[in-house]
């Protein structure tokens, strides 16, 4: 961390190794798990700052949740000191979650400053737990308990332990369910590739499948129960979704690099889109701003290769993209869509 140009000076002394430092996109977290994060704001300047307010929000597809333990400002923060917080959240929605950490403070000169950082994680897989109870007065043999997925999902049963020869049931060799006993069956559903690409256009309530249960009584009589279609609420992405298909992790200072964006029309109408690229203090777009992208039909997508460069070292946010629908004269703004580490390709020689 000491040699990393994107890390603040002295960060290596905070005992935060790379394994404990969140990257911009830090993989998947599963539905039902608890997301926990340790937030540390470090004053690496030589001045005392005042009125430090640290706010942590979690943005989902449907709501924005405040996870900060306290909303009170810290009176002052001395050089080489930290403001720490620990946040927790039980994941109850599927889709992209964005952790937004915002910090505001006042300098000794009375200037009020503010900055934000974004961290994303996905919840692509759906875990379904089915609890089955024998409410009869006699034992029964569970012949089959399976989940028949809908056409959008592939399913994996998580009720066996794989051995060298074959899978062994987690309930043992004899699959009997005694009176008033309960069993819990677990299944993992994952969108099929052709539907995963269309995640941005699936709206409202979607069907994930149905349970098929077959059993026999102690006299050998067979019984069967099939549930109705199980449903879940799909995440929403607004009228237009912009996602990044390709972006490098590290780029050189003042050297152009390429990214590929994917634009999806999530509305029920055709859009005629115009792309504007607005420069920031560190990010400079290469190419023609205000160009026509053409008409995009409902549920359709288009790939958009772009070129840009950064004039500032460190971790820089990709911002400044604007899409305007000429039909409704509506503009959609996309800031902080990703982050890239900008490094200097050469080292100055010391005499």
Helices and strands as residue ranges (DSSP letters): G 11-14, G 18-20, E 25-28, E 34-42, E 49-59, E 64-66, E 74-77, E 82-90, E 97-106, E 112-122, E 126-133, E 140-149, E 153-157, E 160-162, E 167-169, E 176-177, E 182-191, H 193-196, G 199-201, E 205-217, E 222-226, E 230-233, E 240-247, E 250-252, E 257-265, E 271-277, E 283-286, E 291-296, E 301-310, E 314-318, E 321-325, E 330-334, E 338-343
